[in-house]
Amino acid sequence: MVAAGAAAGLPSFFSGCSKHSEPANVPFHSAPQFSSSEIAFPKGFYWGTATAAYQIEGAWNEDGKGESIWDHFAHTPGKIKNGDTGDVACDSYHRWREDLALMREMNLNSYRFSLSWPRIQPSGSGTVNSKGLDYYSRMVDSLLAARIRPFVTVFHWDLPQALEDAGGWPNRDTAARYTDYVQVVAKALGDRVSDWMLFNEPTAFVDLGYLEGEHAPGRKSLFDFLRASHVVNMAQGAGFHALKSACPTARVGTAFSMSSCEPASDSDADKLAAERAHAITNVWFLETALRGRYPDGLAFLPETVMGIKAGDMEKMRAPLDFIGINLYYRIIAAASGAMERATHAEEWLFPVKMEGGRQGPKTDIGWEVWPKALYDMVLRITRDYDRPVIEITESGCSYNDGPDGGGVIRDERRIAYHREYLAALAKAMAEGADVRGYHAWTLLDNFEWAEGFGQRFGLAYVDFKTQKRTIKDSGHWYGRVASENKVPAS
Ligand code: FCB
């Protein structure tokens, strides 16, 4: 829809992810927003990291794996910075035992990872590739043996290309294919996996993939964005019930991209714009699941264009057991002017201009560090949805620090980031939020979508020439936090 404030570091129009902008020269932290004293977390709190199949596995065409939209997109010249691809990535398909050893060294007790649909069902329907399932099955067994909770994302963006060729997410049939796939993985892993996420950041992949064209499959169509929104919501409802019927005791949620949305001024128009931004950015796939309705984000709901049929609102309901929050930064929202509304179809439907904040320091990808966004968002979700169980399924920062002469990665800014976001989270919990875990994005430097290998978010450094992994100072720090179940004073 309307262009995002890229210069201000807003990753994308609606979503929480992956558009780069130049970092501003703001010194790291003048004054912390939250307490800098020691903070204890509740017993049993999950300390984890998160990854995604396409970003780490590599082995893009091994052992019967089918092509995904990300293979296809990355193999198309000009789509990814520097011509990078996820063909090899961190080679975790072969080196997953090393990755597990990193987690053990960091004392983690939860690992959020995703299943590659085309590794399991190469063409997105029918035949199941047992080698693909075996890979995940072995990993689940080893995680359990290491007393690390397998926290599984069913879909983190790598749709089988065959399904894209048949119309992709805007095609209603894709929801049925997704439901079959959910049944396959629930049957294969549900005896050992009890915590699942149906989707990773639906707003991000529907927006960036179908409207902005910056992510796979690279379409730029408002129509496709609207259709895909509804099909993914239908898939979430059907997938939830499929998973629950295969594994009735499973805990099932989704990892939503969220950003607190602040009005650019005190005007009523900007306040309305901020509420619209919240509806689309944060709850476009949540209000549907929990309340069976679309939130009031658009000037009107284009039901016919979205392909909404009688009975759909009931079918997309999914009483999620927990709400996963991926949060990196905040959004500043302003109302579009009359001229913009008149000249752009998208702004006519969604009359909001959004950009990232400009007060905090920027990470190397250009995203503003703003811990209060996590505090605000966690409390808002707690209030608006009757104190649901929440998991922080992602938060993290890109800083491209490399090894010094002695091979040590001194990434102090990453330690400060996680420290402050955790302090913000602890305050929200003290004020009533029921949060069960925190997953740092990410375990190890990896393929950052359209940014290729240019942005390092990992707690462990990866030398992409040798695939050698080295835990950064932040990883050692996070390991102490996990083992002591508290954040030390800064
Ligand atoms: C999130 C994505 C994740 C990663 C981080 C940096 O939006 O879910 O895969 O790219 O951003």
Residues whose N, C-alpha, C, O or C-beta is under 5 A from the ligand:
A	BS01	FCB	G16 C17 A52 E201
